Amino acid sequence: MTTATVSKSEANIFLDKLASLLYCASGMRATEFLRQMEHRLKHDEGELLRLGKQLADLSSSYHKYLDTQRQMEEHDRSIEKLTAVIGPQIMFPHEPESPEEVDEISNVESLRRDLELWEAIEQYLRFVPEAKIRDITRFLDLVDIGSTRQAVEAAINSRPKVFSVRKRKREKFVSLKVKK
């Protein structure tokens, strides 16, 4: 054998041994990685259980928060509609004394412009169990929302989910439907 051939075969043996050692070392690393992955899997499972329990514990509070927020929005809408029905003339019977009052009057006038007739009727019926059409038109005149009997009847008939109409003798009685 020539020296070059011996050197080549020794180099191959050396490289094979080195590759084998590296493979074993990487195999050990792979085993270590698998062990670390198993630990992480157990940790993640534990955290998922803990967070699920925490979420269940917070669920009641979260739903109470949502209910409270919904109630606040309902009260806010009620304030706006009642303010619109009452109107600026009743809320501010005197001349405005400050720029803030001028702004408030402007806001009330804006709410009044946006108020639909059926909404004004709905607000009135929140305070009486039932009313005749004639009583409703009188109230609307009192708060300076002029309207005719036909307009009131049309507004009531346009919202069958809001209003209940009963006839007794020759009179129509209107009430709010009970929300379920």
KABEL-V141288 format. One record per helix or strand of 3 or more residues. SS is the DSSP state (@ for helix, = for strand). FROM is the first residue (numbers start at 1). LEN is the number of residues. If there is no record, write none. Layout:
SS&FROM&LEN ; SS&FROM&LEN
//
This chain:
@&3&89 ; @&99&16 ; @&117&9 ; @&133&10 ; @&149&9 ; =&163&6 ; =&171&6
//
